[in-house]
């Protein structure tokens, strides 16, 4: 799943870069707007999948609990 999210982030960045280059070149405005919308939808999908829901643990490694001390 991490691979798919990584590819989506890269594709979103590439889509924004392509829209910027097309805008600088004077391309069709409709295509530029659609490329930006697609990049925003892909970024929103990544955010939805990456944010843990209630009761779920995130993807970051959780710290291990400290061992119980034997000195009491």
PQR file of N, CA, C, O and H, with PARSE charges and radii, in Angstrom:
ATOM      1  N   UNK A   1       0.816  -1.187   0.000 -0.4000 1.5000
ATOM      2  CA  UNK A   1       0.000   0.000   0.000 -0.0000 2.0000
ATOM      3  C   UNK A   1       0.868   1.261   0.000  0.5500 1.7000
ATOM      4  O   UNK A   1       0.509   2.268  -0.611 -0.5500 1.4000
ATOM      5  N   UNK A   2       2.005   1.199   0.686 -0.4000 1.5000
ATOM      6  CA  UNK A   2       2.897   2.352   0.710 -0.0000 2.0000
ATOM      7  C   UNK A   2       3.413   2.690  -0.679  0.5500 1.7000
ATOM      8  O   UNK A   2       3.604   3.860  -1.011 -0.5500 1.4000
ATOM      9  H   UNK A   2       2.296   0.381   1.182  0.4000 1.0000
ATOM     10  N   UNK A   3       3.638   1.665  -1.488 -0.4000 1.5000
ATOM     11  CA  UNK A   3       4.128   1.890  -2.847 -0.0000 2.0000
ATOM     12  C   UNK A   3       3.088   2.638  -3.680  0.5500 1.7000
ATOM     13  O   UNK A   3       3.427   3.552  -4.432 -0.5500 1.4000
ATOM     14  H   UNK A   3       3.483   0.715  -1.219  0.4000 1.0000
ATOM     15  N   UNK A   4       1.843   2.251  -3.543 -0.4000 1.5000
ATOM     16  CA  UNK A   4       0.767   2.905  -4.299 -0.0000 2.0000
ATOM     17  C   UNK A   4       0.641   4.364  -3.882  0.5500 1.7000
ATOM     18  O   UNK A   4       0.487   5.241  -4.733 -0.5500 1.4000
ATOM     19  H   UNK A   4       1.568   1.509  -2.932  0.4000 1.0000
ATOM     20  N   UNK A   5       0.705   4.632  -2.583 -0.4000 1.5000
ATOM     21  CA  UNK A   5       0.614   6.012  -2.116 -0.0000 2.0000
ATOM     22  C   UNK A   5       1.800   6.841  -2.609  0.5500 1.7000
ATOM     23  O   UNK A   5       1.641   8.011  -2.957 -0.5500 1.4000
ATOM     24  H   UNK A   5       0.830   3.920  -1.892  0.4000 1.0000
ATOM     25  N   UNK A   6       2.980   6.238  -2.639 -0.4000 1.5000
ATOM     26  CA  UNK A   6       4.160   6.948  -3.134 -0.0000 2.0000
ATOM     27  C   UNK A   6       4.013   7.286  -4.611  0.5500 1.7000
ATOM     28  O   UNK A   6       4.360   8.386  -5.041 -0.5500 1.4000
ATOM     29  H   UNK A   6       3.109   5.288  -2.356  0.4000 1.0000
ATOM     30  N   UNK A   7       3.500   6.341  -5.379 -0.4000 1.5000
ATOM     31  CA  UNK A   7       3.297   6.584  -6.810 -0.0000 2.0000
ATOM     32  C   UNK A   7       2.260   7.679  -7.018  0.5500 1.7000
ATOM     33  O   UNK A   7       2.415   8.513  -7.910 -0.5500 1.4000
ATOM     34  H   UNK A   7       3.219   5.447  -5.030  0.4000 1.0000
ATOM     35  N   UNK A   8       1.197   7.689  -6.200 -0.4000 1.5000
ATOM     36  CA  UNK A   8       0.180   8.737  -6.309 -0.0000 2.0000
ATOM     37  C   UNK A   8       0.753  10.118  -6.005  0.5500 1.7000
ATOM     38  O   UNK A   8       0.415  11.095  -6.673 -0.5500 1.4000
ATOM     39  H   UNK A   8       1.072   7.012  -5.475  0.4000 1.0000
ATOM     40  N   UNK A   9       1.619  10.198  -4.998 -0.4000 1.5000
ATOM     41  CA  UNK A   9       2.234  11.486  -4.670 -0.0000 2.0000
ATOM     42  C   UNK A   9       3.116  11.959  -5.822  0.5500 1.7000
ATOM     43  O   UNK A   9       3.075  13.131  -6.196 -0.5500 1.4000
ATOM     44  H   UNK A   9       1.893   9.404  -4.455  0.4000 1.0000
ATOM     45  N   UNK A  10       3.905  11.060  -6.380 -0.4000 1.5000
ATOM     46  CA  UNK A  10       4.764  11.424  -7.514 -0.0000 2.0000
ATOM     47  C   UNK A  10       3.945  11.816  -8.738  0.5500 1.7000
ATOM     48  O   UNK A  10       4.284  12.771  -9.437 -0.5500 1.4000
ATOM     49  H   UNK A  10       3.939  10.108  -6.076  0.4000 1.0000
ATOM     50  N   UNK A  11       2.869  11.080  -8.995 -0.4000 1.5000
ATOM     51  CA  UNK A  11       2.002  11.402 -10.139 -0.0000 2.0000
ATOM     52  C   UNK A  11       1.319  12.750  -9.941  0.5500 1.7000
ATOM     53  O   UNK A  11       1.151  13.510 -10.894 -0.5500 1.4000
ATOM     54  H   UNK A  11       2.594  10.305  -8.427  0.4000 1.0000
ATOM     55  N   UNK A  12       0.932  13.044  -8.722 -0.4000 1.5000
ATOM     56  CA  UNK A  12       0.301  14.329  -8.433 -0.0000 2.0000
ATOM     57  C   UNK A  12       1.285  15.485  -8.669  0.5500 1.7000
ATOM     58  O   UNK A  12       0.929  16.510  -9.249 -0.5500 1.4000
ATOM     59  H   UNK A  12       1.069  12.426  -7.948  0.4000 1.0000
ATOM     60  N   UNK A  13       2.508  15.299  -8.216 -0.4000 1.5000
ATOM     61  CA  UNK A  13       3.529  16.327  -8.436 -0.0000 2.0000
ATOM     62  C   UNK A  13       3.827  16.490  -9.921  0.5500 1.7000
ATOM     63  O   UNK A  13       4.006  17.609 -10.402 -0.5500 1.4000
ATOM     64  H   UNK A  13       2.797  14.466  -7.745  0.4000 1.0000
ATOM     65  N   UNK A  14       3.881  15.381 -10.644 -0.4000 1.5000
ATOM     66  CA  UNK A  14       4.127  15.456 -12.085 -0.0000 2.0000
ATOM     67  C   UNK A  14       2.968  16.139 -12.805  0.5500 1.7000
ATOM     68  O   UNK A  14       3.181  16.893 -13.755 -0.5500 1.4000
ATOM     69  H   UNK A  14       3.736  14.472 -10.253  0.4000 1.0000
ATOM     70  N   UNK A  15       1.750  15.877 -12.356 -0.4000 1.5000
ATOM     71  CA  UNK A  15       0.580  16.500 -12.969 -0.0000 2.0000
ATOM     72  C   UNK A  15       0.594  18.010 -12.746  0.5500 1.7000
ATOM     73  O   UNK A  15       0.292  18.779 -13.658 -0.5500 1.4000
ATOM     74  H   UNK A  15       1.577  15.265 -11.584  0.4000 1.0000
ATOM     75  N   UNK A  16       0.945  18.432 -11.530 -0.4000 1.5000
ATOM     76  CA  UNK A  16       1.048  19.870 -11.259 -0.0000 2.0000
ATOM     77  C   UNK A  16       2.165  20.517 -12.079  0.5500 1.7000
ATOM     78  O   UNK A  16       2.003  21.616 -12.609 -0.5500 1.4000
ATOM     79  H   UNK A  16       1.191  17.807 -10.789  0.4000 1.0000
ATOM     80  N   UNK A  17       3.299  19.820 -12.174 -0.4000 1.5000
ATOM     81  CA  UNK A  17       4.400  20.341 -12.993 -0.0000 2.0000
ATOM     82  C   UNK A  17       4.016  20.455 -14.459  0.5500 1.7000
ATOM     83  O   UNK A  17       4.345  21.442 -15.117 -0.5500 1.4000
ATOM     84  H   UNK A  17       3.431  18.928 -11.744  0.4000 1.0000
ATOM     85  N   UNK A  18       3.320  19.442 -14.971 -0.4000 1.5000
ATOM     86  CA  UNK A  18       2.866  19.490 -16.358 -0.0000 2.0000
ATOM     87  C   UNK A  18       1.852  20.594 -16.593  0.5500 1.7000
ATOM     88  O   UNK A  18       1.869  21.242 -17.640 -0.5500 1.4000
ATOM     89  H   UNK A  18       3.053  18.641 -14.437  0.4000 1.0000
ATOM     90  N   UNK A  19       0.968  20.813 -15.625 -0.4000 1.5000
ATOM     91  CA  UNK A  19      -0.013  21.900 -15.751 -0.0000 2.0000
ATOM     92  C   UNK A  19       0.687  23.250 -15.755  0.5500 1.7000
ATOM     93  O   UNK A  19       0.310  24.150 -16.506 -0.5500 1.4000
ATOM     94  H   UNK A  19       0.954  20.286 -14.775  0.4000 1.0000
ATOM     95  N   UNK A  20       1.711  23.390 -14.910 -0.4000 1.5000
ATOM     96  CA  UNK A  20       2.461  24.646 -14.881 -0.0000 2.0000
ATOM     97  C   UNK A  20       3.166  24.895 -16.210  0.5500 1.7000
ATOM     98  O   UNK A  20       3.116  26.002 -16.745 -0.5500 1.4000
ATOM     99  H   UNK A  20       2.017  22.659 -14.300  0.4000 1.0000
ATOM    100  N   UNK A  21       3.820  23.866 -16.740 -0.4000 1.5000
ATOM    101  CA  UNK A  21       4.513  24.029 -18.022 -0.0000 2.0000
ATOM    102  C   UNK A  21       3.537  24.337 -19.152  0.5500 1.7000
ATOM    103  O   UNK A  21       3.830  25.152 -20.027 -0.5500 1.4000
ATOM    104  H   UNK A  21       3.861  22.966 -16.305  0.4000 1.0000
ATOM    105  N   UNK A  22       2.382  23.686 -19.132 -0.4000 1.5000
ATOM    106  CA  UNK A  22       1.373  23.938 -20.148 -0.0000 2.0000
ATOM    107  C   UNK A  22       0.825  25.359 -20.031  0.5500 1.7000
ATOM    108  O   UNK A  22       0.539  26.003 -21.040 -0.5500 1.4000
ATOM    109  H   UNK A  22       2.144  23.024 -18.421  0.4000 1.0000
ATOM    110  N   UNK A  23       0.682  25.839 -18.809 -0.4000 1.5000
ATOM    111  CA  UNK A  23       0.212  27.205 -18.583 -0.0000 2.0000
ATOM    112  C   UNK A  23       1.230  28.219 -19.103  0.5500 1.7000
ATOM    113  O   UNK A  23       0.865  29.213 -19.731 -0.5500 1.4000
ATOM    114  H   UNK A  23       0.915  25.315 -17.989  0.4000 1.0000
ATOM    115  N   UNK A  24       2.522  27.952 -18.832 -0.4000 1.5000
ATOM    116  CA  UNK A  24       3.587  28.856 -19.306 -0.0000 2.0000
ATOM    117  C   UNK A  24       3.667  28.870 -20.825  0.5500 1.7000
ATOM    118  O   UNK A  24       4.009  29.887 -21.429 -0.5500 1.4000
ATOM    119  H   UNK A  24       2.818  27.144 -18.322  0.4000 1.0000
ATOM    120  N   UNK A  25       3.351  27.739 -21.435 -0.4000 1.5000
ATOM    121  CA  UNK A  25       3.424  27.608 -22.889 -0.0000 2.0000
ATOM    122  C   UNK A  25       2.188  28.209 -23.577  0.5500 1.7000
ATOM    123  O   UNK A  25       2.185  28.423 -24.789 -0.5500 1.4000
ATOM    124  H   UNK A  25       3.074  26.913 -20.944  0.4000 1.0000
ATOM    125  N   UNK A  26       1.144  28.476 -22.787 -0.4000 1.5000
ATOM    126  CA  UNK A  26      -0.064  29.049 -23.359 -0.0000 2.0000
ATOM    127  C   UNK A  26      -1.028  27.991 -23.866  0.5500 1.7000
ATOM    128  O   UNK A  26      -1.734  28.209 -24.851 -0.5500 1.4000
ATOM    129  H   UNK A  26       1.147  28.303 -21.802  0.4000 1.0000
ATOM    130  N   UNK A  27      -1.060  26.846 -23.199 -0.4000 1.5000
ATOM    131  CA  UNK A  27      -1.930  25.754 -23.612 -0.0000 2.0000
ATOM    132  C   UNK A  27      -3.391  26.027 -23.297  0.5500 1.7000
ATOM    133  O   UNK A  27      -3.730  27.068 -22.733 -0.5500 1.4000
ATOM    134  H   UNK A  27      -0.487  26.669 -22.399  0.4000 1.0000
ATOM    135  N   UNK A  28      -4.240  25.099 -23.660 -0.4000 1.5000
ATOM    136  CA  UNK A  28      -5.673  25.273 -23.422 -0.0000 2.0000
ATOM    137  C   UNK A  28      -5.990  25.315 -21.920  0.5500 1.7000
ATOM    138  O   UNK A  28      -5.556  24.456 -21.154 -0.5500 1.4000
ATOM    139  H   UNK A  28      -3.964  24.254 -24.119  0.4000 1.0000
ATOM    140  N   UNK A  29      -6.755  26.337 -21.524 -0.4000 1.5000
ATOM    141  CA  UNK A  29      -7.045  26.561 -20.104 -0.0000 2.0000
ATOM    142  C   UNK A  29      -7.839  25.406 -19.496  0.5500 1.7000
ATOM    143  O   UNK A  29      -7.626  25.046 -18.338 -0.5500 1.4000
ATOM    144  H   UNK A  29      -7.107  27.035 -22.147  0.4000 1.0000
ATOM    145  N   UNK A  30      -8.748  24.830 -20.269 -0.4000 1.5000
ATOM    146  CA  UNK A  30      -9.573  23.735 -19.745 -0.0000 2.0000
ATOM    147  C   UNK A  30      -8.696  22.553 -19.340  0.5500 1.7000
ATOM    148  O   UNK A  30      -8.912  21.954 -18.287 -0.5500 1.4000
ATOM    149  H   UNK A  30      -8.922  25.122 -21.209  0.4000 1.0000
ATOM    150  N   UNK A  31      -7.721  22.217 -20.161 -0.4000 1.5000
ATOM    151  CA  UNK A  31      -6.833  21.097 -19.861 -0.0000 2.0000
ATOM    152  C   UNK A  31      -5.985  21.397 -18.628  0.5500 1.7000
ATOM    153  O   UNK A  31      -5.742  20.506 -17.815 -0.5500 1.4000
ATOM    154  H   UNK A  31      -7.546  22.703 -21.017  0.4000 1.0000
ATOM    155  N   UNK A  32      -5.536  22.628 -18.484 -0.4000 1.5000
ATOM    156  CA  UNK A  32      -4.731  23.019 -17.328 -0.0000 2.0000
ATOM    157  C   UNK A  32      -5.556  22.893 -16.048  0.5500 1.7000
ATOM    158  O   UNK A  32      -5.083  22.352 -15.048 -0.5500 1.4000
ATOM    159  H   UNK A  32      -5.733  23.352 -19.146  0.4000 1.0000
ATOM    160  N   UNK A  33      -6.781  23.390 -16.086 -0.4000 1.5000
ATOM    161  CA  UNK A  33      -7.648  23.320 -14.908 -0.0000 2.0000
ATOM    162  C   UNK A  33      -7.936  21.865 -14.556  0.5500 1.7000
ATOM    163  O   UNK A  33      -7.905  21.499 -13.381 -0.5500 1.4000
ATOM    164  H   UNK A  33      -7.165  23.828 -16.899  0.4000 1.0000
ATOM    165  N   UNK A  34      -8.215  21.037 -15.547 -0.4000 1.5000
ATOM    166  CA  UNK A  34      -8.492  19.629 -15.283 -0.0000 2.0000
ATOM    167  C   UNK A  34      -7.272  18.908 -14.704  0.5500 1.7000
ATOM    168  O   UNK A  34      -7.423  18.031 -13.852 -0.5500 1.4000
ATOM    169  H   UNK A  34      -8.240  21.334 -16.501  0.4000 1.0000
ATOM    170  N   UNK A  35      -6.078  19.263 -15.151 -0.4000 1.5000
ATOM    171  CA  UNK A  35      -4.863  18.658 -14.603 -0.0000 2.0000
ATOM    172  C   UNK A  35      -4.674  19.048 -13.143  0.5500 1.7000
ATOM    173  O   UNK A  35      -4.280  18.216 -12.326 -0.5500 1.4000
ATOM    174  H   UNK A  35      -5.955  19.974 -15.843  0.4000 1.0000
ATOM    175  N   UNK A  36      -4.949  20.299 -12.809 -0.4000 1.5000
ATOM    176  CA  UNK A  36      -4.818  20.748 -11.421 -0.0000 2.0000
ATOM    177  C   UNK A  36      -5.868  20.066 -10.542  0.5500 1.7000
ATOM    178  O   UNK A  36      -5.571  19.661  -9.418 -0.5500 1.4000
ATOM    179  H   UNK A  36      -5.269  20.975 -13.473  0.4000 1.0000
ATOM    180  N   UNK A  37      -7.097  19.941 -11.055 -0.4000 1.5000
ATOM    181  CA  UNK A  37      -8.149  19.254 -10.297 -0.0000 2.0000
ATOM    182  C   UNK A  37      -7.771  17.798 -10.063  0.5500 1.7000
ATOM    183  O   UNK A  37      -7.954  17.284  -8.959 -0.5500 1.4000
ATOM    184  H   UNK A  37      -7.339  20.270 -11.968  0.4000 1.0000
ATOM    185  N   UNK A  38      -7.248  17.127 -11.084 -0.4000 1.5000
ATOM    186  CA  UNK A  38      -6.829  15.731 -10.933 -0.0000 2.0000
ATOM    187  C   UNK A  38      -5.721  15.607  -9.889  0.5500 1.7000
ATOM    188  O   UNK A  38      -5.739  14.682  -9.078 -0.5500 1.4000
ATOM    189  H   UNK A  38      -7.099  17.544 -11.981  0.4000 1.0000
ATOM    190  N   UNK A  39      -4.768  16.521  -9.904 -0.4000 1.5000
ATOM    191  CA  UNK A  39      -3.694  16.486  -8.911 -0.0000 2.0000
ATOM    192  C   UNK A  39      -4.258  16.687  -7.502  0.5500 1.7000
ATOM    193  O   UNK A  39      -3.801  16.045  -6.556 -0.5500 1.4000
ATOM    194  H   UNK A  39      -4.754  17.272 -10.563  0.4000 1.0000
ATOM    195  N   UNK A  40      -5.239  17.565  -7.359 -0.4000 1.5000
ATOM    196  CA  UNK A  40      -5.848  17.789  -6.044 -0.0000 2.0000
ATOM    197  C   UNK A  40      -6.615  16.558  -5.565  0.5500 1.7000
ATOM    198  O   UNK A  40      -6.580  16.226  -4.380 -0.5500 1.4000
ATOM    199  H   UNK A  40      -5.610  18.087  -8.127  0.4000 1.0000
ATOM    200  N   UNK A  41      -7.301  15.889  -6.476 -0.4000 1.5000
ATOM    201  CA  UNK A  41      -8.038  14.670  -6.111 -0.0000 2.0000
ATOM    202  C   UNK A  41      -7.068  13.573  -5.689  0.5500 1.7000
ATOM    203  O   UNK A  41      -7.316  12.869  -4.710 -0.5500 1.4000
ATOM    204  H   UNK A  41      -7.329  16.159  -7.438  0.4000 1.0000
ATOM    205  N   UNK A  42      -5.967  13.423  -6.422 -0.4000 1.5000
ATOM    206  CA  UNK A  42      -4.978  12.411  -6.041 -0.0000 2.0000
ATOM    207  C   UNK A  42      -4.373  12.728  -4.677  0.5500 1.7000
ATOM    208  O   UNK A  42      -4.180  11.825  -3.862 -0.5500 1.4000
ATOM    209  H   UNK A  42      -5.766  13.995  -7.217  0.4000 1.0000
ATOM    210  N   UNK A  43      -4.072  14.003  -4.419 -0.4000 1.5000
ATOM    211  CA  UNK A  43      -3.508  14.382  -3.116 -0.0000 2.0000
ATOM    212  C   UNK A  43      -4.521  14.139  -1.992  0.5500 1.7000
ATOM    213  O   UNK A  43      -4.144  13.712  -0.900 -0.5500 1.4000
ATOM    214  H   UNK A  43      -4.230  14.736  -5.081  0.4000 1.0000
ATOM    215  N   UNK A  44      -5.792  14.407  -2.255 -0.4000 1.5000
ATOM    216  CA  UNK A  44      -6.823  14.158  -1.245 -0.0000 2.0000
ATOM    217  C   UNK A  44      -6.945  12.664  -0.956  0.5500 1.7000
ATOM    218  O   UNK A  44      -7.119  12.270   0.197 -0.5500 1.4000
ATOM    219  H   UNK A  44      -6.097  14.753  -3.142  0.4000 1.0000
ATOM    220  N   UNK A  45      -6.856  11.836  -1.986 -0.4000 1.5000
ATOM    221  CA  UNK A  45      -6.908  10.384  -1.782 -0.0000 2.0000
ATOM    222  C   UNK A  45      -5.732   9.898  -0.939  0.5500 1.7000
ATOM    223  O   UNK A  45      -5.903   9.045  -0.069 -0.5500 1.4000
ATOM    224  H   UNK A  45      -6.714  12.156  -2.922  0.4000 1.0000
ATOM    225  N   UNK A  46      -4.557  10.430  -1.190 -0.4000 1.5000
ATOM    226  CA  UNK A  46      -3.388  10.050  -0.387 -0.0000 2.0000
ATOM    227  C   UNK A  46      -3.608  10.466   1.064  0.5500 1.7000
ATOM    228  O   UNK A  46      -3.298   9.705   1.981 -0.5500 1.4000
ATOM    229  H   UNK A  46      -4.418  11.124  -1.897  0.4000 1.0000
ATOM    230  N   UNK A  47      -4.142  11.671   1.278 -0.4000 1.5000
ATOM    231  CA  UNK A  47      -4.380  12.146   2.646 -0.0000 2.0000
ATOM    232  C   UNK A  47      -5.404  11.258   3.351  0.5500 1.7000
ATOM    233  O   UNK A  47      -5.237  10.934   4.527 -0.5500 1.4000
ATOM    234  H   UNK A  47      -4.394  12.289   0.533  0.4000 1.0000
ATOM    235  N   UNK A  48      -6.455  10.864   2.646 -0.4000 1.5000
ATOM    236  CA  UNK A  48      -7.489  10.018   3.249 -0.0000 2.0000
ATOM    237  C   UNK A  48      -6.908   8.661   3.646  0.5500 1.7000
ATOM    238  O   UNK A  48      -7.195   8.162   4.735 -0.5500 1.4000
ATOM    239  H   UNK A  48      -6.591  11.127   1.691  0.4000 1.0000
ATOM    240  N   UNK A  49      -6.109   8.070   2.789 -0.4000 1.5000
ATOM    241  CA  UNK A  49      -5.552   6.750   3.080 -0.0000 2.0000
ATOM    242  C   UNK A  49      -4.432   6.796   4.106  0.5500 1.7000
ATOM    243  O   UNK A  49      -4.226   5.824   4.832 -0.5500 1.4000
ATOM    244  H   UNK A  49      -5.876   8.475   1.905  0.4000 1.0000
ATOM    245  N   UNK A  50      -3.704   7.904   4.182 -0.4000 1.5000
ATOM    246  CA  UNK A  50      -2.541   7.976   5.070 -0.0000 2.0000
ATOM    247  C   UNK A  50      -2.907   8.333   6.505  0.5500 1.7000
ATOM    248  O   UNK A  50      -2.197   7.946   7.434 -0.5500 1.4000
ATOM    249  H   UNK A  50      -3.871   8.694   3.592  0.4000 1.0000
ATOM    250  N   UNK A  51      -4.000   9.064   6.702 -0.4000 1.5000
ATOM    251  CA  UNK A  51      -4.389   9.478   8.047 -0.0000 2.0000
ATOM    252  C   UNK A  51      -5.093   8.314   8.736  0.5500 1.7000
ATOM    253  O   UNK A  51      -6.074   7.792   8.207 -0.5500 1.4000
ATOM    254  H   UNK A  51      -4.577   9.378   5.947  0.4000 1.0000
ATOM    255  N   UNK A  52      -4.608   7.898   9.910 -0.4000 1.5000
ATOM    256  CA  UNK A  52      -5.257   6.773  10.595 -0.0000 2.0000
ATOM    257  C   UNK A  52      -6.631   7.171  11.146  0.5500 1.7000
ATOM    258  O   UNK A  52      -6.841   8.305  11.575 -0.5500 1.4000
ATOM    259  H   UNK A  52      -3.811   8.322  10.339  0.4000 1.0000
ATOM    260  N   UNK A  53      -7.543   6.223  11.122 -0.4000 1.5000
ATOM    261  CA  UNK A  53      -8.880   6.452  11.642 -0.0000 2.0000
ATOM    262  C   UNK A  53      -8.915   6.289  13.152  0.5500 1.7000
ATOM    263  O   UNK A  53      -7.899   5.980  13.773 -0.5500 1.4000
ATOM    264  H   UNK A  53      -7.372   5.302  10.773  0.4000 1.0000
ATOM    265  N   UNK A  54     -10.083   6.497  13.739 -0.4000 1.5000
ATOM    266  CA  UNK A  54     -10.187   6.344  15.188 -0.0000 2.0000
ATOM    267  C   UNK A  54      -9.929   4.894  15.606  0.5500 1.7000
ATOM    268  O   UNK A  54     -10.488   3.962  15.027 -0.5500 1.4000
ATOM    269  H   UNK A  54     -10.909   6.749  13.234  0.4000 1.0000
ATOM    270  N   UNK A  55      -9.096   4.723  16.593 -0.4000 1.5000
ATOM    271  CA  UNK A  55      -8.779   3.393  17.078 -0.0000 2.0000
ATOM    272  C   UNK A  55      -7.701   2.675  16.288  0.5500 1.7000
ATOM    273  O   UNK A  55      -7.355   1.541  16.617 -0.5500 1.4000
ATOM    274  H   UNK A  55      -8.643   5.481  17.063  0.4000 1.0000
ATOM    275  N   UNK A  56      -7.162   3.305  15.256 -0.4000 1.5000
ATOM    276  CA  UNK A  56      -6.103   2.689  14.449 -0.0000 2.0000
ATOM    277  C   UNK A  56      -4.768   3.311  14.823  0.5500 1.7000
ATOM    278  O   UNK A  56      -4.697   4.463  15.249 -0.5500 1.4000
ATOM    279  H   UNK A  56      -7.443   4.227  14.989  0.4000 1.0000
ATOM    280  N   UNK A  57      -3.734   2.539  14.657 -0.4000 1.5000
ATOM    281  CA  UNK A  57      -2.392   3.062  14.871 -0.0000 2.0000
ATOM    282  C   UNK A  57      -1.874   3.614  13.563  0.5500 1.7000
ATOM    283  O   UNK A  57      -2.209   3.099  12.496 -0.5500 1.4000
ATOM    284  H   UNK A  57      -3.792   1.603  14.311  0.4000 1.0000
ATOM    285  N   UNK A  58      -1.070   4.645  13.627 -0.4000 1.5000
ATOM    286  CA  UNK A  58      -0.479   5.222  12.432 -0.0000 2.0000
ATOM    287  C   UNK A  58       0.586   4.302  11.850  0.5500 1.7000
ATOM    288  O   UNK A  58       0.863   3.235  12.399 -0.5500 1.4000
ATOM    289  H   UNK A  58      -0.798   5.063  14.493  0.4000 1.0000
ATOM    290  N   UNK A  59       1.181   4.721  10.735 -0.4000 1.5000
ATOM    291  CA  UNK A  59       2.209   3.906  10.104 -0.0000 2.0000
ATOM    292  C   UNK A  59       3.584   4.137  10.717  0.5500 1.7000
ATOM    293  O   UNK A  59       4.525   3.395  10.434 -0.5500 1.4000
ATOM    294  H   UNK A  59       0.956   5.587  10.290  0.4000 1.0000
ATOM    295  N   UNK A  60       3.704   5.172  11.563 -0.4000 1.5000
ATOM    296  CA  UNK A  60       4.991   5.435  12.205 -0.0000 2.0000
ATOM    297  C   UNK A  60       5.272   4.346  13.238  0.5500 1.7000
ATOM    298  O   UNK A  60       4.350   3.874  13.904 -0.5500 1.4000
ATOM    299  H   UNK A  60       2.939   5.774  11.793  0.4000 1.0000
ATOM    300  N   UNK A  61       6.517   3.950  13.377 -0.4000 1.5000
ATOM    301  CA  UNK A  61       6.829   2.907  14.369 -0.0000 2.0000
ATOM    302  C   UNK A  61       6.511   3.400  15.780  0.5500 1.7000
ATOM    303  O   UNK A  61       6.825   4.534  16.141 -0.5500 1.4000
ATOM    304  H   UNK A  61       7.266   4.333  12.836  0.4000 1.0000
ATOM    305  N   UNK A  62       5.896   2.547  16.553 -0.4000 1.5000
ATOM    306  CA  UNK A  62       5.532   2.885  17.922 -0.0000 2.0000
ATOM    307  C   UNK A  62       6.708   2.540  18.837  0.5500 1.7000
ATOM    308  O   UNK A  62       7.374   1.524  18.639 -0.5500 1.4000
ATOM    309  H   UNK A  62       5.641   1.626  16.260  0.4000 1.0000
ATOM    310  N   UNK A  63       6.961   3.386  19.837 -0.4000 1.5000
ATOM    311  CA  UNK A  63       8.068   3.072  20.753 -0.0000 2.0000
ATOM    312  C   UNK A  63       7.739   1.836  21.588  0.5500 1.7000
ATOM    313  O   UNK A  63       6.592   1.602  21.967 -0.5500 1.4000
ATOM    314  H   UNK A  63       6.420   4.211  19.997  0.4000 1.0000
ATOM    315  N   UNK A  64       8.775   1.062  21.859 -0.4000 1.5000
ATOM    316  CA  UNK A  64       8.578  -0.140  22.677 -0.0000 2.0000
ATOM    317  C   UNK A  64       8.483   0.281  24.139  0.5500 1.7000
ATOM    318  O   UNK A  64       9.170   1.210  24.564 -0.5500 1.4000
ATOM    319  H   UNK A  64       9.707   1.252  21.551  0.4000 1.0000
ATOM    320  N   UNK A  65       7.640  -0.392  24.906 -0.4000 1.5000
ATOM    321  CA  UNK A  65       7.545  -0.034  26.317 -0.0000 2.0000
ATOM    322  C   UNK A  65       8.855  -0.362  27.041  0.5500 1.7000
ATOM    323  O   UNK A  65       9.547  -1.330  26.723 -0.5500 1.4000
ATOM    324  H   UNK A  65       7.082  -1.147  24.561  0.4000 1.0000
ATOM    325  N   UNK A  66       9.159   0.469  28.008 -0.4000 1.5000
ATOM    326  CA  UNK A  66      10.378   0.261  28.789 -0.0000 2.0000
ATOM    327  C   UNK A  66      10.230  -0.990  29.639  0.5500 1.7000
ATOM    328  O   UNK A  66       9.147  -1.265  30.155 -0.5500 1.4000
ATOM    329  H   UNK A  66       8.597   1.255  28.267  0.4000 1.0000
ATOM    330  N   UNK A  67      11.307  -1.746  29.789 -0.4000 1.5000
ATOM    331  CA  UNK A  67      11.214  -2.939  30.627 -0.0000 2.0000
ATOM    332  C   UNK A  67      10.955  -2.553  32.083  0.5500 1.7000
ATOM    333  O   UNK A  67      11.395  -1.501  32.547 -0.5500 1.4000
ATOM    334  H   UNK A  67      12.187  -1.522  29.370  0.4000 1.0000
ATOM    335  N   UNK A  68      10.247  -3.408  32.781 -0.4000 1.5000
ATOM    336  CA  UNK A  68       9.946  -3.145  34.191 -0.0000 2.0000
ATOM    337  C   UNK A  68      11.228  -3.176  34.998  0.5500 1.7000
ATOM    338  O   UNK A  68      12.092  -4.028  34.788 -0.5500 1.4000
ATOM    339  H   UNK A  68       9.890  -4.263  32.404  0.4000 1.0000
ATOM    340  N   UNK A  69      11.338  -2.260  35.898 -0.4000 1.5000
ATOM    341  CA  UNK A  69      12.541  -2.193  36.725 -0.0000 2.0000
ATOM    342  C   UNK A  69      12.500  -3.303  37.779  0.5500 1.7000
ATOM    343  O   UNK A  69      11.452  -3.578  38.364 -0.5500 1.4000
ATOM    344  H   UNK A  69      10.637  -1.568  36.068  0.4000 1.0000
ATOM    345  N   UNK A  70      13.632  -3.921  38.008 -0.4000 1.5000
ATOM    346  CA  UNK A  70      13.746  -4.980  39.003 -0.0000 2.0000
ATOM    347  C   UNK A  70      14.142  -4.405  40.355  0.5500 1.7000
ATOM    348  O   UNK A  70      14.113  -5.128  41.350 -0.5500 1.4000
ATOM    349  H   UNK A  70      14.483  -3.697  37.533  0.4000 1.0000
ATOM    350  N   UNK A  71      14.512  -3.126  40.426 -0.4000 1.5000
ATOM    351  CA  UNK A  71      14.921  -2.487  41.672 -0.0000 2.0000
ATOM    352  C   UNK A  71      13.703  -1.881  42.350  0.5500 1.7000
ATOM    353  O   UNK A  71      13.216  -0.830  41.933 -0.5500 1.4000
ATOM    354  H   UNK A  71      14.536  -2.538  39.617  0.4000 1.0000
ATOM    355  N   UNK A  72      13.210  -2.536  43.393 -0.4000 1.5000
ATOM    356  CA  UNK A  72      12.063  -1.972  44.131 -0.0000 2.0000
ATOM    357  C   UNK A  72      12.294  -2.056  45.586  0.5500 1.7000
ATOM    358  O   UNK A  72      11.445  -1.634  46.371 -0.5500 1.4000
ATOM    359  H   UNK A  72      13.605  -3.390  43.732  0.4000 1.0000
TER
END
